[in-house]
Amino acid sequence: MNNIPTLIVGGTYTNNDIISAFKCGNMGGMRRSHATNSLVLVCDHTKDLYDDKWIGNTLHYTGMGKRGDQRLSNQNKTLAESAESGIGVHLFEVFEPREYVYRGEVYLASEPYRDIQKDEDGNKRSVLVFPIALRHEEIPIGAYLINDLLNDKEYKAENTPDHIVLQRAIENQSDIVSQREAVSTIYIRDAYVSEHAKRRANGYCQLCEQPAPFLNKEGKPYLEAHHVIWLSQDGPDTINNTVALCPNCHRKMHVLNEEEDKQYLLNKINNETND
């Protein structure tokens, strides 16, 4: 690594700052610089094309290539061979447009593997996923960044047609839930899975079966998404584990979490999804 100015881990930078510091290109999620013998990785959470997620202390980072099957060439090959080549790999995360949070230097934690994701045209394709980890102690992300990001995704899901919400909920549901260390641990639930549960409930709490207690500012019944098996207890973020409850029943489930209520909700989901 040559002549890279000191960047503050956890600091927020502009795209021009990155270009100036690393002498790299101005676009893309993987930016190679021969001048500084470095590879800059950008994990942009505001975009939906790549399914990047943190599992424990490892970021499962999708490789380069927006259309068709990804190949182990160009910067994908650079990252795959980074341990042998000695290139410095640096990670930035984006939670708000045009704001790049520097996470520090990273390394390839294990061998890359193949996954199936959709390309920018909506076609299924084979992608490369690189498990990467921070070289130094992690500095927690500000909780407000993650909460603002989740709120933006939920707003987008709320304003999406029913058939697209169902399609995205099926595609995005996962048995493994991404989580981040902030001021407290935050579980990254999928906005479309939650929104599908609310639309499936059709304005009625799925536990007490009463109408939503009020309408929100958009005139929609106010219900809250709830995971029957909690995410903090390794519950999946899936259609079959997510319900919509009134605020009173939601609080009841978090205070009492009675087995009878859990089984009732799981049976209700099963009956609804099989209708």
C-alpha positions in Angstrom: 0.0 0.0 0.0 1.6 3.3 -1.1 0.9 6.9 -0.1 -2.7 6.6 1.1 -3.6 9.5 3.4 -4.8 8.5 6.8 -8.5 8.0 6.9 -10.5 7.8 10.1 -12.4 4.5 10.6 -16.0 5.4 11.1 -15.5 8.7 9.3 -17.8 9.9 6.5 -16.3 10.8 3.1 -17.4 12.0 -0.3 -16.7 10.1 -3.6 -14.1 12.8 -4.4 -12.4 12.1 -1.1 -12.1 8.4 -2.1 -10.8 9.2 -5.5 -8.2 11.6 -4.1 -7.0 9.2 -1.3 -6.8 6.0 -3.4 -6.2 7.4 -6.9 -8.9 5.1 -8.1 -11.9 5.4 -10.5 -15.0 7.4 -9.6 -17.6 4.7 -10.2 -18.5 1.1 -9.3 -18.4 -1.0 -6.1 -14.9 -2.4 -6.8 -12.2 0.1 -7.7 -8.7 -1.0 -8.4 -5.8 1.4 -8.0 -2.3 0.5 -9.3 -1.0 3.8 -8.0 -1.7 2.9 -4.4 -1.8 -0.9 -4.8 -5.3 -1.0 -3.4 -8.8 -2.2 -4.0 -11.7 -0.1 -2.7 -14.9 -1.9 -2.0 -18.2 0.1 -1.8 -21.2 -1.7 -0.1 -24.1 0.6 -1.0 -27.1 -0.4 1.1 -29.3 2.2 -0.6 -29.4 0.2 -3.8 -31.2 -3.2 -4.2 -29.2 -4.9 -6.9 -26.7 -6.7 -4.7 -27.7 -8.8 -1.7 -24.8 -7.9 0.6 -25.3 -8.8 4.3 -23.3 -9.1 7.5 -23.5 -12.5 9.2 -21.7 -12.2 12.5 -18.4 -10.3 11.8 -18.3 -11.3 8.2 -19.7 -9.3 5.3 -20.9 -11.5 2.4 -20.1 -9.1 -0.4 -21.4 -9.7 -4.0 -18.8 -9.4 -6.7 -18.7 -7.2 -9.8 -21.1 -7.6 -12.8 -24.6 -6.3 -13.2 -25.8 -8.6 -16.0 -25.5 -12.3 -16.5 -23.3 -14.8 -14.6 -20.4 -13.2 -12.8 -16.9 -14.4 -13.8 -13.7 -14.7 -11.7 -12.0 -12.0 -13.7 -11.1 -8.3 -13.4 -11.7 -7.0 -9.9 -13.4 -10.2 -8.8 -10.1 -11.9 -9.5 -8.2 -9.1 -7.8 -10.2 -9.6 -4.6 -10.0 -13.4 -4.8 -6.2 -13.2 -5.0 -5.7 -10.3 -2.6 -4.1 -12.4 0.1 -1.4 -13.7 -2.2 -0.8 -10.4 -4.1 -0.5 -8.2 -0.9 -3.0 -5.6 -2.2 -4.7 -3.5 0.4 -8.4 -3.9 0.4 -10.5 -1.1 2.0 -14.3 -1.1 2.7 -16.7 1.8 2.6 -20.5 1.5 3.4 -23.2 3.7 2.1 -26.3 4.2 4.3 -27.3 7.6 2.8 -26.8 8.6 -0.9 -23.3 10.1 -1.6 -22.1 9.5 2.0 -19.3 6.9 2.3 -18.5 5.6 5.8 -15.0 4.2 6.0 -15.0 0.8 7.7 -11.3 0.2 7.5 -9.0 -2.4 5.8 -10.5 -5.8 5.2 -9.4 -9.3 4.2 -10.9 -12.3 2.5 -12.0 -14.4 5.4 -12.8 -17.6 3.4 -13.0 -18.8 -0.1 -15.6 -17.0 -2.4 -18.7 -19.1 -3.2 -21.6 -19.0 -5.7 -25.1 -17.8 -5.1 -28.2 -17.1 -7.2 -29.3 -13.5 -7.4 -31.2 -11.4 -9.9 -29.3 -9.1 -12.3 -30.4 -5.5 -13.1 -32.8 -6.9 -15.8 -34.5 -9.1 -13.2 -33.1 -12.4 -14.6 -31.7 -15.0 -12.2 -27.9 -15.5 -12.5 -24.9 -16.9 -10.7 -22.9 -14.4 -8.7 -19.7 -14.6 -6.7 -19.9 -13.8 -3.0 -16.8 -12.9 -1.1 -16.8 -13.3 2.7 -14.7 -10.4 4.0 -13.8 -9.3 7.6 -12.3 -6.2 9.1 -8.6 -6.4 10.0 -9.0 -4.3 13.1 -11.6 -4.0 15.9 -15.0 -3.0 14.6 -16.3 0.5 15.4 -20.1 0.2 15.7 -22.1 2.1 13.1 -24.4 4.9 14.4 -27.8 3.3 15.0 -29.5 6.3 13.4 -27.9 5.4 10.0 -29.3 1.9 10.1 -32.7 3.0 11.4 -33.0 5.8 8.7 -32.0 3.2 6.0 -34.7 0.7 7.3 -37.3 3.5 7.4 -36.5 4.5 3.8 -36.8 0.8 2.6 -40.1 0.4 4.5 -41.5 3.6 2.9 -40.5 2.3 -0.5 -42.2 -1.1 0.2 -45.4 0.6 1.4 -45.7 2.4 -1.9 -45.1 -0.7 -4.1 -48.0 -2.7 -5.8 -49.3 -5.8 -4.1 -47.9 -8.3 -6.7 -44.4 -6.8 -6.5 -44.5 -6.8 -2.7 -45.4 -10.5 -2.7 -42.7 -11.3 -5.3 -40.0 -9.4 -3.4 -41.1 -10.9 -0.1 -40.7 -14.4 -1.5 -37.3 -13.5 -3.1 -35.9 -11.7 -0.1 -37.0 -13.9 2.8 -34.1 -15.6 4.6 -33.5 -18.1 7.4 -30.3 -16.1 8.2 -30.9 -12.6 9.3 -28.3 -9.9 8.9 -27.4 -8.0 12.1 -25.2 -5.0 12.9 -23.5 -3.9 16.1 -24.6 -0.3 16.7 -25.3 1.3 20.1 -27.3 -1.9 20.4 -27.7 -4.9 18.1 -30.0 -4.1 15.2 -31.5 -6.9 13.1 -31.9 -6.0 9.5 -35.4 -7.2 8.6 -36.5 -7.2 5.0 -39.0 -4.4 4.3 -41.0 -6.4 1.7 -41.5 -9.4 4.1 -42.9 -7.0 6.7 -45.1 -5.1 4.2 -46.5 -8.4 2.8 -47.5 -9.5 6.4 -49.4 -6.2 6.8 -51.2 -6.5 3.5 -52.0 -10.2 4.2 -53.7 -9.1 7.5 -56.0 -6.8 5.5 -56.4 -4.2 8.3 -57.0 -6.7 11.1 -54.7 -7.8 14.0 -53.8 -11.4 13.4 -53.9 -12.2 17.2 -57.0 -10.4 18.6 -58.6 -10.3 15.1 -59.9 -6.7 15.8 -59.6 -3.9 13.2 -56.4 -1.8 13.4 -56.9 0.8 16.2 -56.3 3.8 13.8 -55.2 4.9 10.4 -51.8 6.3 9.8 -51.1 9.6 8.0 -51.5 7.9 4.6 -54.9 6.6 5.6 -53.8 3.0 6.0 -54.7 0.7 8.9 -51.9 0.9 11.5 -50.4 -2.5 12.3 -46.9 -3.6 13.3 -44.9 -6.4 11.8 -43.8 -9.1 14.4 -41.7 -12.2 14.0 -43.4 -15.0 15.9 -40.0 -16.6 16.6 -37.9 -13.5 17.5 -35.0 -12.6 15.3 -32.9 -12.3 18.5 -33.7 -16.0 19.1 -32.5 -17.0 15.6 -36.0 -16.8 14.1 -36.1 -16.5 10.3 -37.1 -13.3 8.4 -39.6 -15.2 6.3 -43.2 -14.9 5.3 -44.1 -18.0 7.4 -42.6 -16.3 10.6 -44.0 -12.8 10.2 -47.4 -11.5 11.2 -49.1 -8.1 11.6 -50.4 -7.1 15.0 -52.1 -4.1 16.7 -49.7 -2.2 19.0 -51.4 -3.8 22.1 -50.9 -7.4 20.9 -47.4 -6.6 19.7 -46.5 -5.4 23.2 -48.2 -8.5 24.7 -46.1 -10.8 22.5 -42.9 -9.1 23.6 -43.8 -9.0 27.3 -45.5 -12.5 27.7 -44.7 -14.3 24.5 -47.0 -17.1 25.5 -46.6 -20.4 23.7 -50.3 -20.7 23.0 -50.3 -17.3 21.2 -47.2 -18.3 19.2 -48.8 -21.5 18.0 -52.0 -19.7 17.2 -50.2 -17.2 15.0 -48.0 -19.9 13.3 -51.2 -21.9 12.5 -52.9 -18.8 11.2 -50.0 -18.0 8.8 -49.9 -21.6 7.6 -53.6 -21.6 6.9 -53.4 -18.3 5.1 -50.4 -19.1 2.9 -52.0 -22.5 1.9 -55.4 -20.9 0.9 
